[in-house]
Amino acid sequence: MKLPRFFHHWDKELHAGFYFGAFCFFCFIFPRYKWIVAVSLFAFGVFIELAQDYSNHFFRKKIHGNFDPEDLFFNVVGIVSGILIIQLVKTKNANLSNESG
């Protein structure tokens, strides 16, 4: 499935946004496993990029994008941003509970 032409200039931001959202979502569901979530999402991103590249060779025509290391970089940007935001929220909540207690 290809993105509509309107989004082609936003590919990297979409990668970062998706992985940020996915990280936050899965950390909300599995709060004790944020590092497992981070590593799993990174591995998923690598798998998707490799699958795109393999599918182009397997079908002998370009049906999707190519392997793009920049996509992996922006996947990591999204995951790291999620880690930082969740840690910031956790620290802020801990400070608020200490002040009120």
PyRosetta script that sets phi, psi and omega in degrees:
from pyrosetta import init, pose_from_sequence

init()
pose = pose_from_sequence("MKLPRFFHHWDKELHAGFYFGAFCFFCFIFPRYKWIVAVSLFAFGVFIELAQDYSNHFFRKKIHGNFDPEDLFFNVVGIVSGILIIQLVKTKNANLSNESG")
pose.set_psi(1, 125.9)
pose.set_omega(1, -179.8)
pose.set_phi(2, -98.7)
pose.set_psi(2, 148.6)
pose.set_omega(2, 175.7)
pose.set_phi(3, -70.9)
pose.set_psi(3, 148.1)
pose.set_omega(3, 172.3)
pose.set_phi(4, -59.6)
pose.set_psi(4, 151.7)
pose.set_omega(4, -175.7)
pose.set_phi(5, -54.1)
pose.set_psi(5, -32.9)
pose.set_omega(5, -179.9)
pose.set_phi(6, -55.7)
pose.set_psi(6, -34.7)
pose.set_omega(6, -174.9)
pose.set_phi(7, -89.1)
pose.set_psi(7, -4.4)
pose.set_omega(7, -174.8)
pose.set_phi(8, -59.5)
pose.set_psi(8, -32.3)
pose.set_omega(8, 179.8)
pose.set_phi(9, -81.2)
pose.set_psi(9, -7.5)
pose.set_omega(9, -177.0)
pose.set_phi(10, -110.7)
pose.set_psi(10, 16.5)
pose.set_omega(10, -174.3)
pose.set_phi(11, -56.6)
pose.set_psi(11, -48.7)
pose.set_omega(11, -176.2)
pose.set_phi(12, -67.3)
pose.set_psi(12, -40.4)
pose.set_omega(12, 177.9)
pose.set_phi(13, -64.9)
pose.set_psi(13, -36.3)
pose.set_omega(13, 177.4)
pose.set_phi(14, -66.1)
pose.set_psi(14, -39.0)
pose.set_omega(14, 175.7)
pose.set_phi(15, -60.2)
pose.set_psi(15, -50.7)
pose.set_omega(15, -179.0)
pose.set_phi(16, -61.8)
pose.set_psi(16, -43.8)
pose.set_omega(16, -179.4)
pose.set_phi(17, -64.7)
pose.set_psi(17, -41.7)
pose.set_omega(17, 179.2)
pose.set_phi(18, -63.3)
pose.set_psi(18, -47.7)
pose.set_omega(18, -177.2)
pose.set_phi(19, -70.2)
pose.set_psi(19, -31.8)
pose.set_omega(19, 173.0)
pose.set_phi(20, -62.7)
pose.set_psi(20, -50.3)
pose.set_omega(20, -179.4)
pose.set_phi(21, -63.6)
pose.set_psi(21, -42.4)
pose.set_omega(21, 179.4)
pose.set_phi(22, -64.4)
pose.set_psi(22, -41.5)
pose.set_omega(22, 179.1)
pose.set_phi(23, -62.0)
pose.set_psi(23, -48.7)
pose.set_omega(23, -179.5)
pose.set_phi(24, -62.5)
pose.set_psi(24, -42.5)
pose.set_omega(24, 179.4)
pose.set_phi(25, -60.3)
pose.set_psi(25, -50.3)
pose.set_omega(25, -177.7)
pose.set_phi(26, -70.1)
pose.set_psi(26, -29.7)
pose.set_omega(26, 175.7)
pose.set_phi(27, -71.6)
pose.set_psi(27, -28.3)
pose.set_omega(27, 175.0)
pose.set_phi(28, -68.1)
pose.set_psi(28, -39.3)
pose.set_omega(28, -180.0)
pose.set_phi(29, -76.8)
pose.set_psi(29, -40.5)
pose.set_omega(29, -177.9)
pose.set_phi(30, -122.9)
pose.set_psi(30, 71.8)
pose.set_omega(30, -172.0)
pose.set_phi(31, -63.3)
pose.set_psi(31, -24.3)
pose.set_omega(31, -178.3)
pose.set_phi(32, -85.0)
pose.set_psi(32, -5.8)
pose.set_omega(32, -172.1)
pose.set_phi(33, -119.6)
pose.set_psi(33, 38.2)
pose.set_omega(33, -174.5)
pose.set_phi(34, -63.3)
pose.set_psi(34, -32.7)
pose.set_omega(34, -179.9)
pose.set_phi(35, -74.1)
pose.set_psi(35, -35.4)
pose.set_omega(35, 175.7)
pose.set_phi(36, -66.4)
pose.set_psi(36, -40.2)
pose.set_omega(36, 177.0)
pose.set_phi(37, -61.5)
pose.set_psi(37, -45.6)
pose.set_omega(37, -178.8)
pose.set_phi(38, -61.4)
pose.set_psi(38, -47.5)
pose.set_omega(38, -178.7)
pose.set_phi(39, -66.8)
pose.set_psi(39, -40.5)
pose.set_omega(39, 179.7)
pose.set_phi(40, -63.5)
pose.set_psi(40, -42.8)
pose.set_omega(40, 178.3)
pose.set_phi(41, -65.2)
pose.set_psi(41, -40.0)
pose.set_omega(41, 177.2)
pose.set_phi(42, -61.9)
pose.set_psi(42, -46.2)
pose.set_omega(42, 179.4)
pose.set_phi(43, -61.8)
pose.set_psi(43, -39.3)
pose.set_omega(43, 177.0)
pose.set_phi(44, -60.6)
pose.set_psi(44, -44.0)
pose.set_omega(44, 178.9)
pose.set_phi(45, -61.7)
pose.set_psi(45, -42.5)
pose.set_omega(45, 177.5)
pose.set_phi(46, -63.3)
pose.set_psi(46, -44.8)
pose.set_omega(46, 179.6)
pose.set_phi(47, -58.9)
pose.set_psi(47, -45.1)
pose.set_omega(47, -179.0)
pose.set_phi(48, -62.7)
pose.set_psi(48, -43.7)
pose.set_omega(48, 179.8)
pose.set_phi(49, -64.3)
pose.set_psi(49, -42.7)
pose.set_omega(49, 178.3)
pose.set_phi(50, -66.3)
pose.set_psi(50, -38.7)
pose.set_omega(50, 179.4)
pose.set_phi(51, -64.3)
pose.set_psi(51, -38.1)
pose.set_omega(51, 176.7)
pose.set_phi(52, -60.6)
pose.set_psi(52, -47.9)
pose.set_omega(52, -178.1)
pose.set_phi(53, -64.8)
pose.set_psi(53, -43.2)
pose.set_omega(53, 179.7)
pose.set_phi(54, -64.2)
pose.set_psi(54, -41.5)
pose.set_omega(54, -178.4)
pose.set_phi(55, -62.4)
pose.set_psi(55, -34.7)
pose.set_omega(55, 177.3)
pose.set_phi(56, -64.2)
pose.set_psi(56, -38.3)
pose.set_omega(56, 178.5)
pose.set_phi(57, -75.8)
pose.set_psi(57, -40.2)
pose.set_omega(57, -176.8)
pose.set_phi(58, -64.3)
pose.set_psi(58, -46.0)
pose.set_omega(58, -177.9)
pose.set_phi(59, -87.8)
pose.set_psi(59, -3.6)
pose.set_omega(59, 178.2)
pose.set_phi(60, 58.7)
pose.set_psi(60, 23.2)
pose.set_omega(60, 171.3)
pose.set_phi(61, -153.2)
pose.set_psi(61, 157.4)
pose.set_omega(61, -177.5)
pose.set_phi(62, -80.8)
pose.set_psi(62, 110.3)
pose.set_omega(62, 177.1)
pose.set_phi(63, -104.1)
pose.set_psi(63, -12.5)
pose.set_omega(63, 177.6)
pose.set_phi(64, -153.9)
pose.set_psi(64, -166.4)
pose.set_omega(64, -178.4)
pose.set_phi(65, -71.3)
pose.set_psi(65, 179.9)
pose.set_omega(65, 176.8)
pose.set_phi(66, -100.9)
pose.set_psi(66, 169.1)
pose.set_omega(66, 172.5)
pose.set_phi(67, -61.2)
pose.set_psi(67, 127.5)
pose.set_omega(67, -176.9)
pose.set_phi(68, -132.3)
pose.set_psi(68, 108.8)
pose.set_omega(68, 178.9)
pose.set_phi(69, -59.3)
pose.set_psi(69, -28.6)
pose.set_omega(69, 177.6)
pose.set_phi(70, -64.6)
pose.set_psi(70, -35.6)
pose.set_omega(70, 176.3)
pose.set_phi(71, -61.3)
pose.set_psi(71, -42.7)
pose.set_omega(71, 178.1)
pose.set_phi(72, -62.7)
pose.set_psi(72, -40.7)
pose.set_omega(72, 178.8)
pose.set_phi(73, -60.0)
pose.set_psi(73, -45.5)
pose.set_omega(73, -178.4)
pose.set_phi(74, -73.2)
pose.set_psi(74, -25.5)
pose.set_omega(74, 170.6)
pose.set_phi(75, -61.8)
pose.set_psi(75, -44.6)
pose.set_omega(75, 179.2)
pose.set_phi(76, -66.1)
pose.set_psi(76, -37.9)
pose.set_omega(76, 176.4)
pose.set_phi(77, -58.0)
pose.set_psi(77, -43.8)
pose.set_omega(77, 178.8)
pose.set_phi(78, -64.2)
pose.set_psi(78, -43.5)
pose.set_omega(78, 179.9)
pose.set_phi(79, -65.3)
pose.set_psi(79, -47.2)
pose.set_omega(79, -179.9)
pose.set_phi(80, -63.9)
pose.set_psi(80, -38.7)
pose.set_omega(80, 176.4)
pose.set_phi(81, -61.5)
pose.set_psi(81, -40.7)
pose.set_omega(81, 177.0)
pose.set_phi(82, -62.7)
pose.set_psi(82, -43.4)
pose.set_omega(82, 178.3)
pose.set_phi(83, -59.8)
pose.set_psi(83, -46.3)
pose.set_omega(83, -178.3)
pose.set_phi(84, -64.6)
pose.set_psi(84, -43.3)
pose.set_omega(84, -179.3)
pose.set_phi(85, -65.8)
pose.set_psi(85, -44.8)
pose.set_omega(85, 179.9)
pose.set_phi(86, -63.4)
pose.set_psi(86, -41.0)
pose.set_omega(86, 178.1)
pose.set_phi(87, -65.3)
pose.set_psi(87, -39.5)
pose.set_omega(87, 177.8)
pose.set_phi(88, -63.1)
pose.set_psi(88, -45.2)
pose.set_omega(88, 178.9)
pose.set_phi(89, -63.9)
pose.set_psi(89, -42.8)
pose.set_omega(89, 179.8)
pose.set_phi(90, -62.2)
pose.set_psi(90, -43.3)
pose.set_omega(90, 179.1)
pose.set_phi(91, -65.3)
pose.set_psi(91, -43.0)
pose.set_omega(91, 179.5)
pose.set_phi(92, -62.8)
pose.set_psi(92, -43.2)
pose.set_omega(92, 178.7)
pose.set_phi(93, -64.3)
pose.set_psi(93, -37.8)
pose.set_omega(93, 178.8)
pose.set_phi(94, -66.3)
pose.set_psi(94, -41.0)
pose.set_omega(94, 178.4)
pose.set_phi(95, -65.2)
pose.set_psi(95, -40.5)
pose.set_omega(95, 178.9)
pose.set_phi(96, -65.1)
pose.set_psi(96, -40.5)
pose.set_omega(96, -179.3)
pose.set_phi(97, -70.7)
pose.set_psi(97, -31.8)
pose.set_omega(97, 176.5)
pose.set_phi(98, -70.0)
pose.set_psi(98, -36.2)
pose.set_omega(98, -179.6)
pose.set_phi(99, -70.9)
pose.set_psi(99, -35.5)
pose.set_omega(99, -177.2)
pose.set_phi(100, -84.1)
pose.set_psi(100, -15.6)
pose.set_omega(100, -175.6)
pose.set_phi(101, -93.8)
pose.dump_pdb("model.pdb")
